[in-house]
Amino acid sequence: MATIRDVVKKQIQTNSLLKIFEDSNISDWGCFDVLCNVDVQQLKRQQLRKHLEARNEAITGTKRQMAKRLELSIENERLYRIAESEEAEAQHKKKARLEQQGSIYGVGDNEFGQLGGKGYDKPRRSHFEVILSVVRPRQVSCGGTSILAVTDDHIVYSWGGSKDGALPRIIDRLNEEEIVCTAVGSSYATAISLGGDCFVWGRIGVEAVVKEPVLLDEFNEIDQVTAISSGEKHSCAITREGSFYSWGYGADGRLGAGKETNSEYFPSPLLIKMPNNEKIESVACGALHALAISQDSSRVFSWGSGAGGRLGHDTLTNRYSPEPIVALDGWNCVSISAGPWHSACVV
C-alpha cells in the first residue's frame, strides 16, 4: 500500500515531467531520448497527440489507446536502435578481421583508377577506402598513375594507369618468382625477388615498350639486387655487395654517371662509382634527382637536378655524379626519401 510520501513523490515527478514539456522546444516532441524518461500514462491528451504526430503515428482513440500506441512506438524504436547498433558492431568486427588479414587502403586522385575501379565513377576520394582486402600486403609502391602491391605470398598486384580504370589484378608473369619489393616510375616498373633477381617492364627505352616483366640480367652474375627505387624516368639499384647501379634517362644528371651521359637514354644498368669507393646501403629516387646513404660512413649523397634546392648543396646547380651533402656531415642518417621537389632524411 502506497504511503502519503510515495504519492506526493510521484506527483512531484509527474509535475516535473509535465513542466519539462510545457517549457520544451517543438523539437522535443516525439524525441526518443526524452520519452524514455517519461511515464507516458501520465501525459495529457494534447501532449500524447503532439508526440504521436511527431512520430507519424495515428492520433485517434482514447487517452489509454493513444498512450499504448506511443509506448509501442517507443519500444519499436528501441529495438531498431539495438539492431542498428549490433549491425554496426558486426560491420566493425568484420572490418577489423579483414584488417588483421591485411588490407590496402587508398585516398586522393583517382582519375586513372589509382584507387581501383573506374576513375570517372569516383575521380577523387577525400577519405581512405579499401582497395584490396585479405591479401596480407608487405609492400606498396605508387607511381604517377599506377600502383603495385606485393603480398607475403610474393604475389604482385597492379592497378590504375588508365582513364577507364583497372581493378587490382595479379601479374601472372611474376608468379612463383618470390617477389619481395617493387618500384614504379612514370611509365615503367621494376621488381626484385627473394634471390636478388631484378625484373623490369613498361617503357624501358626511347621507343621500346615491354608489356610484361622480363629479367634484367646485366648485373654481375655473382651479385644480387637488394634494393630498388624509381624516379620519373630513371631507376637505381643496390646490390648485396653495396654496388650502386642506375639506368634510364640521363637528363639533369639524375643517373649520377657523369655529365657525358646527360640527355641520353640508358636501358641497361650503369655501375656508378661512388666517392672513395664507398658502398651504398639505401637509395631514393625523386622525379629528377636521387639520394643515397653510405654503408661505410652513413653520409648522404645527392645528384641530379638542383632546381628548388632539392639536392641540399646550398645551390640550385645540377650535380652529375654523387656528392656528399656537407650540411649532414656528423649526423647518422638512417633513412632517406626524395619527392618531386624536395628531399628528407631521418637521423
Salt bridges, closest charged atoms under 4 A:
ASP23 OD2 - LYS19 NZ 2.45
ASP33 OD1 - ARG81 NH1 3.60
GLU53 OE2 - ARG49 NH1 3.31
GLU75 OE2 - ARG78 NH2 2.58
GLU77 OE1 - ARG55 NH2 2.59
GLU77 OE2 - ARG81 NH2 3.16
GLU89 OE2 - LYS93 NZ 3.50
ASP109 OD1 - ARG124 NH2 3.69
GLU111 OE2 - LYS163 NZ 2.44
GLU129 OE1 - LYS122 NZ 3.44
GLU129 OE1 - ARG125 NH1 3.66
GLU129 OE2 - HIS127 NE2 3.37
ASP153 OD2 - ARG136 NH2 2.74
GLU177 OE2 - ARG173 NH1 3.40
ASP252 OD2 - ARG254 NH2 3.27
GLU323 OE1 - ARG319 NE 2.86
ASP329 OD1 - ARG299 NE 3.15
